Amino acid sequence: MNKENAPPPEADAESVELPVIEFQSPGRFAVHNPPSQHAEPQHWEPAPYSLGVHLPLERFSQPAEARAHALALLQQAQRSICIYSQDLEPWLYNHSSVQEACTRLLLSSPKSQIRILLRDITRATKEGHRLLNLSHRLPSNLQIRKINPDHPSDAAAFLLADRHGLLLRPEPANLAGYALYNDAGRVRQRQAQFDQAWDLSITDPDLRSFLL
């Protein structure tokens, strides 16, 4: 074969140099992720009032104020807590501070008790709730039932702590309400209302399946 007509030898791939590509960085960019809708404040501070001692009625109109009063009552209760609620309001009760206060009460004595009455359990069972989880761990001391829709019931939402503490929101759709730390008379009236509704309450199948 004529060497002059032979094809040129293929170049070694490793010896081929690619042209230099110039790159200019457009700069640095900060990434801002939106805050989680379910993120909760890291710490709640209780209101500075003593259960069974503080006499004046304390009004509130802001979520933070309601949380402070609720937490103060929950932390100081020594025997019983009763919650009468539309849907176990997550903004008020679904927080680690509330769970810790309720756990402390339930573990302090075998006679300690928490009872919760709800109009609607759908939101709590679908989205999850700390007090629902706690009722699964301590079912004999923390019971949750549904208000019987076939019997008249008060539209107000309230929290009872022992025999003296009351947090009341007359209109559940409205954040405004008041807290009492030493009013046995009003607590006794609301306790009778709660006990009557409790006797007529029902166990919802969705709640039972959640607990199982």
N, C-alpha and C positions, 0 to 999 in steps of 0.2 A: 504494500500500500504506500502511496506517495505521501511522505511526511508533510509536504507542503499543503496537501489538501485535507490533512487530518484536522478534526475539530480541536480547538484550544482546550487544554486541560481545565476541568472545573475548579473553580477557586475553592479553597478550604472555607467552610461556613464560619469557622471560628475566627478566620483571619479577616472577614469582611467587617469593616467599620461602618456603623450606621451614622447618618448625619446627626449632629448635635441639635437637640430641640431645646429652645430657650423657653423657660416657664417663669412666669411672674405671678406670685401669689396675690390674689385680690384682697387679702387681709384676713383678720380673724373675725369670727362671728360667734356671738353668744347665743346659746340655745335656752329659751325660756319655756319650760313645760308648764301648762296650766295647772293650777292646784287641783287636787282631787276633790270632787264634790262630797266625798264621804270623809274627808280629813276632819278630825275633831281637834278642838283646842287642847293643848298638851296638859293644861292644869286648870282646875277650877278652884276658886277660893270661896269658902263658905262665908255666909253673912256673920258678922261679929255679935250674934245675940245668943243668949242662953235659954235653952228649952226649960220651961217651968219657972223661969225667973223674969224674963223680959216682958213687960206688960203692954206697951204701946202697939197699936196696929201698924204694920209696915206695908205700905202700898208699893207696887212695882208696875212698870209699863214696858220694860226692856227685857229681852231674853237673858242677858247676863245677870240682871237683878233676880229674875225668877229662878235661875240656876243656883245662885248664891243662897237664896232662902231654902230651896229644896234640899240642897246639899247640907246646909246647917241642920235642918230637921232630921235628915236621914242619918247623919253622923252622930247625932246626940240621942236618937231613940234607943231605948234600952229593953223594950219588951215587944212592941209590935209596930208595924207599918201597914197602912191600908192605902192603896192607890186606886182611884176611880177616874177612868180616863177614856178618851175617845179611841185612841189607837196606840197607847203607850208612847206618847210623843217622843220621837227620837231626839229632837233638839233639847229636850228637858231630862230624859231618863237614860238615853243610850250613850253612856259615857263611862270610862274606866273609874272615875271618882265615885259615881253612883254605884257601880258594881262593887267596888271595894267597901263602901259604907254598908251596903246590904249584906255582903258576905261576912263582914265583921259582926253585924248584929246576929245573923243566923248561927254563927259559930260560937257566939258568946254564951249561949244557953240552949238546952234542948227545948225549952218552952218558948223561945223567941219565934216569932211568926211574921211572915209577910203575905198579905193577900192582895191580889190585883184583879180588878174588874174592868173589862174592856167592852166597848161597843162593837168594835171591828178589829179583828185580829189579822186581816189580810196583809196589811203592810208589814207588820212585825214578823210574820212567818215567811213572807217572800223575801224581804230585805235582810232579815236577821236582826236580832236584838240581844244585848248583853243580859238583860233580865230573863229573857226566855232561856238562854243558855244556862243561866244560874238555876232556874227552876228545874232544868234537866238534871243538874248535879245534886240539888237538895230538894227533891220533890215533896218530901213530907213537911218541910218548913216554909216553902215558897210555893204557893198555889196561884194559878191564873185561870180565871173563868170568864165566860162571856155573859154580858148583861142580857137577860131574857127580853127579846124584842116584843113579846106578847104582853108585857106588863109595863105600865107607865113608869118612867124613870126621869130623874133630874138631868138636865142637859149640862150642868156645871161639871167641871173637872177639879178634883181636889186630892190632896195628900194629907193623911192623918199620921201623926207621930206620937205614940203613947197616948196619954189622956189629956195632953195640953197643947200640942202643936197642930196647926192647920195651915195649909197653903191652898188657896182657893182662886180659881179663875171662873167667874160666873158664865162667861161665854168662851167656850174652848177655841173658837176661831180667832179670838182676841187674846193677845198676850197679857193684857192688863189683869191685875188681881191684887190680892193682899196676903200677907202672912201673919199668923198669930203664934206666939211662943208660950203664952200662958193664959189660955182661955178655955177652961174646962167645960163651961156651959155650951159654947158653940161646937166644941169638939164632940161633946156628948150627942148633940143633935145630929151632926153629920155621921157619927158612928152608928146611930140608930138607923139612919137612912142607908148607910152602907151595908149593915147587917141584914136588913130586909131585902135589899137587892141581891145580896150574896145567897140568901136562902132560896131565892127564886132563880138563881143563875143557872147556866147550862155549860156543859163541857163541849166545846166545838170539835167536830171530828178532825178538822185541819190542825187544831192545836194538839190533839192527842197524837196524830201521826207525826207531828213535828217532834214531840217529846220522845216518841218511840225511836 
